[in-house]
Amino acid sequence: MSNSDNSPLQIAPGTKVRLRRYDPADTSLMPDKVEAEKEIQKDIEKLEDLQQRLYASNRYALLIVLQGIDASGKDGTIKHVMSGVNPQGCSVTAFKTPSAEELNHDFLWRIENATPRRGMIAVFNRSHYEDVLAVRVHKLVPGEIWKARYDQINRFEELKTELGTIVLKFFLHISKQEQKKRLEERLRNPSKNWKFSTGDIPERALWSTYRHAYEDMLTKCSTTAAPWHVVPADYKWYRNWFVARTIVEKLESLNLDYPEPKADLSKIRIE
């Protein structure tokens, strides 16, 4: 089962990705903010119905992967795009530093535990890709180990899609200037102070190192089964519009319908 589509923001397999070629402030696919916000609301309503069909048909699962540098908007995307989804049919997992138990297993063990069963939607806020990103940047394991993980991840995702899980991957691409603006807002706004971590500063100093790691991730792990989308994310409304539209289009392409009742409902009488 292929997840390919014709989006200009989707990375074709085999493409050598250079992020300088992607403008994080681009809005060319939907330049009108007011129109975009109307479309987002329509897609949120469509997603509510599509989620119900996904659950009722019990044929597929949907995994949404969000990756991006600190303050790229992973939390905001989840909050806005998934706002109409029934929580009973959706899970959100934020992958932080692995626990002692998780470190005693292979790096995909905790990922497998969080993947959705049929009929369900799972959203990953960060993901298995941290094992070729943060692990690489901070040199937590030898190079030969993290380099082997690109192929391991591709095989894992290919198997998942073969077994009925749709994998949609979004890299939220922001500029260094926009990250600075958002981190400063976390310092100024008391309601956002809790989101600021002192670790954000040394991580920001590694911007170029992370950039190279992201480029390799996008180059090596955008496959026919599970392609990456590079989402211009300097404008939050544009980011939300693109992610919502892509999810809805993918679910609509499955032509999901409600299953036939197991009994002849015309003969049932409720006294």
N, C-alpha and C positions, 0 to 999 in steps of 0.2 A: 504494500500500500504506500503510495507516494504522497508526500506532503508538498510537492512542488506547486508553484503558482507563477504568475507573470509579474509580480510586484517588482518595480525597479529598485526597491530597497532590499530585496532578497539577494543573498550572495550565491551565485551559481557555483556548483561544485568545481573545484580546481582553480578558482579565482585567487590570485595573489592580492590580498587585501592591504591597502595602505590607507589609514584613516584620514590622512590629510586630504584625500580625494573626496571625502564625505563632509559636507558642511553641516555642522550640528545645529545651525540656525535655519536650515532650509525648510521652507513651507510650500514648495512648489506644487505638491499633489493636492493641497487644500489651503490656498493662501488666505481665505476669508475666515477669521476667527469666529465671528458670529455664526456663520454657516456651519463651521466645524462643530461648535458646541451644540447646535441643533441636531446634527448628524450623530454626535456622540449619544445624545439622549435617546434617539431612535434606536441606535444599536444596543444600548443598555436594555431597552424594552424587548428588542428581538432576542437578546441573549437570554433573557428570562424564559422565553418560550422555548428556545433551542436547548437550553439546559434541561428543561422538563422532558423534551423529546429524547435527549441523550440518555437520561436516566430511565425513561420508560422502555426504550428500545433495548437497552442493556447489551449493546453490540460493541460499542467503542468506549474508550476513556480519552480524556484530554489532559495533556501535561503542558503547562505554560511555564517557560523558563525565562526569568528576568536576570540579566547581568548588566553591570555597569559600575563605573568608579563611584566612590563615595559621593552622595548628594545627587546622583544622576536621576533619581526619581522612581526608584523601584517601589517604595512604600506608597507614593502618590498614585502611581499607575494602578496598583492593586485597589487602593481606596476608591478611585473614581470609576475605573473600567468594570470592576467586579461588584459595584454597588447594588446592582439589581439581582444578583445571583442568590439563590436559596442557600444559606449556609449549610443546610443538611447535605447538600450535594457537592460541596466544595471544601477543599482543605488548602491552607497556606502554610508552607514550611520555610522558615528562615534558617539557612545553614550558617551557623557560627563556627567558632573553633571546635574541632571534634572533641568529644568527651573521651575519657579513658577507655570506656567500653568500645566506642567507635574506632579508636586507634588500634584496638586489638583485632579488628576485622580489616578486610580489604576496603579501599576507599569508596567503592560503590555500594557497600553494604547498607549504609545509612540512607543512601539515595533510593535503593530498591525498596526499603521499608516505607518510604514516603510516596512512592508512585501510586497513581490512582487505580482503583479497581474499575471494572466496566461500569459505565453509566455515570462515573464521577469526573469531576474536574479537580486537578491539583495545580497549585501555583507555587513555584520555587522562587523565593527571594534569595538570590545567589543559589548556587547549585553544585553539582559535581565538577563544574568548571573551575571552582576555587582550587582544585588540585592540579591545575595547569596555570593558575594565575598567582594567588597569594603564596602558594607552596613554592612556585618557581621564583617569584620576586624576592621572597625572604629566604630562599635556599634551605628549605626545611627538609628536603630529601635530595639525594644525588640526581644529577641531570639525566642519567640513563633511566631513572625511575619515572620522573614526570614526563619525559619525552615519549615513553611507551604508552602513556595514558591517552594520548590523542586517539590512537587506533582502538584502544580498549573502550573508550567512550563511544566511538563511532559504532563499534560492534554491539555495544549495549543498547544504544538508541535504535539501531537497525532491527535488533531482535524485538524490542518493545513495539515498534511500528508494525512488524510482521504479525505480532500477536494482538493487534487492535488498538494500540495507544497512539493517538495523534500527538506529535511533539512539535510545539510552536516555540521558537527561540527568538528572543528579542534582546539585542544589545542596545542599551540606552546611551546614546552618544552625545555627550555634552562637551563644551569647550572648557578650557582651564579657567577662563575669565568668569564663565557662568558658575562653575564650581565655587570659585572664590566668593561670588555674590551670595550663593546659597549658604555657604558655611558662615559667612558674616551675619546673615539673617538669623541663623541659629543662635548666634552670640547675642544679638540685639533684642530678639523677641523672647520674652519670658516664657511664652507658651511653647517655644521650640528649643529652649535651653537643654531640655532632657535629651534631645537628639544629637547634641554636640558631644563628641568624645575627644579627649586630648590626643588620642591616637590618630585623629584625622589629620593633624599637622605633619607628623613624620610620614604618613602615607601619601600626603599631597606632594611631599618632596620627591617621591618616587614616581611622579607622573609619567616621565618618559619611559621608565622601565616597565611600568604597567601597560603603557601604550603598545610597546613591542609585544608584550605577552598577549594582549587582546588581539592584535593583528594576527599572530600565529594561531590563536584559538579560532578566529573567524576563517582563516585560510584553511586550516587543517580539519575543521569539524563542521563545515557547512556541506552537508551531504544531500543526496536526493531524498533520502528517508526523513532527514531532520535538518532542513536548511536554517541558516541564521538570517535574521533581518537586522540591518543597521538602521536604527530609528533616530532621526534627528530629534534631540530632546532638550534643546535650549528653551524651546517654547512648550510649556507643559500641555497646553490645549492641543497642540499638534501631535505631541507624543500620545496623548490619550486617544485622539481621533484615530491615529494609524493603528494602534494596538487593538482598539475595540473593533475597527473595521476588519482587520485581518482575522480576528477570532470568529467574528460573525460569518464572514465569507467562507472560512474553512468549515464551520459547522453546517452552513447551508449546503455546501457542496456534497455533504454526506447523504442528503435527501432523507433525513430521519423522519420516521412517522411513528405514530402510536401503534403498539401491537394490537392484533385482533383479540377481542375478549375470548376467554376460554369456554364460556357458556353462552347460550342463546339468551341475551338479555331481554328480548321481547317477551319471553315467557315467565320472567321473574316479576312477582307482585310483592310489594312491601305493604304489609297490613298495618 
